[in-house]
């Protein structure tokens, strides 16, 4: 206990001994020294350029005591430790002062100081004339001019003559005020007949840090343009910032034209077919004017209907009969105009399917080598293609459905028929026949007037047989043609079975007739006992065989006798 008490006493004594030292320290540093940007600015900013720049700095001495500095002090000088520049002061301060500010005006800072923390040293003397020093720091920032630009466009797609509103906004996002701020948008300004969207060319007007400029324009468009805003500005040197590129499209008003036909099968050339057409104006704002419907898409096409006006969002349907002269797709066109269009517009449509005349294109087997196929092996077929249409055939390919030959691509164009004469082309193909009864299916694929079509022809291979004539051409889009066939083997088998049945039936009938005739000439009377063994016949009865084996006798063919011999014997007479 005594030891603890002694420790406490020693600690208290040490504390009391330190009080004068604390007082001395307080006396050695009687004020706080701070530095802040002067001239009511928030920060000192130096352009990042070569040379010197001036700025003001406020140095504030704040007493640590509520009663003042406590002694008379003299401010001797102030030194920028980075540049070494010293400012002489020789300013005495009374001990009763609680705060004092010294403004260092137009102090020169170097460009290399930008972005650094500068230390200033204050040289001063206490009441005893002892030289003392205090220091403080101030941050120097580098100039960072910057802007952001944004354009708010109310729509990015319009019809010709449609209006678009653009709102430009420029914000000073840097740390220095900017002058000579100009907003540019090349394609927009050209349409406006100006050289800029907005410009402030007066140097005494600047865009302060954090402030913005807004400018709105309304423009009518007849063509697609690209908005690419650019803002230029000046600080120490010129700057430029580009905004986001935006495409504003002007969509043509294109009517929806559909074309159908009541029947796509043509019996003969010159047959009239009714074509149905529908025109729809997709625009909800513009009317279509001077609308004409033509029975084709060429310059010499005839007017079907028109002129008329098709209001916004409206449709019109009609029909027209024309003679069909060729196979292929048929086209109609519509010409029209609208407000804002620079010229008359045109749209066309074709039938959803091609009209086909009979026998316009044929695909047949012209010859075979060898003419009679006797065994398995290679057989060469000469295939004939005839074009009787007014269009050429191209992209021609011949295949075999069972893949018994490699596809043949014909790198030629079969021209259209001329002077009523079909254009002809032959192609040899080799097929490896493996067995009799093989059914070959040749397929012709070609393109005419942009439409791909197919034709088929077939051949049944029978060894040791006379050449089977080639079958007729069948279009891929129609039902297969009836192909040439011999009498199948299963038909001969059925015929043989029928003949055998007829022969067997004749034999059975002959036997039955013969037995009936014998029965008429041989009437018999039989007696049957209960144990199914026949008794000996009487004198007037026909004798039975001695073995008495009549188990298989059909007694349904006998009549019951009207009499009984009294010995449990029933008498049966054979039916006549």
Secondary structure, 3 states (H helix, E strand, C coil): CHHHHHHHHHHHHHHHHHHHHHHHHHHHCCEEEEEEECCCCCCEEECCCCCEEEEEEEEEEEECCCCCCCCCEEEEEEEECCCCCEEEEEEEECCCCCEEEEEEEEEEEEHHHCCCEEEEEEEEECCCCCEEEEEEEEEEEECCCCEEEEEEECCCEEECCEEEEEEEEEEECCCCCEEEEEEEEHHHHHHHCCCCCEECCCCCCEECCCCEEEEEEEEEECCCEEEEEEEEEECCCEEEEEEEEEEEEEECCCCEEEEEECCCEECCCCCEEEEEEEEECCCCCCCEEEEEEECCCCCCCCEEEEEEEECCCCEEEEEEEEECCCCECCEEEEEEECCCCCCCEEEEEECCCCEEECCCEEEEEEEEECCCCCCCEEEEEEEEEEECCCCCEEEEEEEECCCCCCCEEECCCECCCECCECEEEEEEEEEEECCCCCEEEEEEEEEECCEEEEEEEEEECCCCCCCCCCCCCEECCCCCCCCCCCCCHHHHHHHHHHHHHHHHHHHHHHHHHHHHHHHHCCCCEEEECCCCCCCCCCCCCCCCCCCCCCCCCCHHHEEEEEEECCCCCEEEEECC
